[in-house]
Amino acid sequence: MSQKKRVYRVVFQNQGNIYELHAREVSQGNMFAFVEIGDIIFGERSQLVVDPSDEKLKSEFAGVKRTYIPMHAILRIDEVEKEGINKITSASGEKNKITPFPMPVPPTGSGSS
């Protein structure tokens, strides 16, 4: 009886872009506040149509066995039926409206009058 391998779609934000990766392994890992992603799946190289964002991801993650993404950068993790297309899209624009997590504003001035 063969066991079907799970496939996960991980969507996260990095340097003003939204990354969508498909991987076989996703876990909390050993590093606190990081999500561990392993066995990243890329499409067939024999396709006639080449997606530039998929090619960019292939070169960016070439030779990477595991990557660790900060938990606050993760937007979504889904278990899917089959792998899809990995892509990078810009976080700015009409379609993608993501508000960054509010950070505390440091006090200004010395506080003495």
Buried (B, 14 or more C-beta within 10 A) or exposed (E): EEEEEEBBBBBBBEEEBBBBBBBBBBEEBEEEEBBBBBBBBBBEEEEEEEBEBBEBBBEEBEEEEEBBBEEEBBEEBEEEEEBBEBBBBEBEEEEEEEEEEEEEEEEEEEEEE
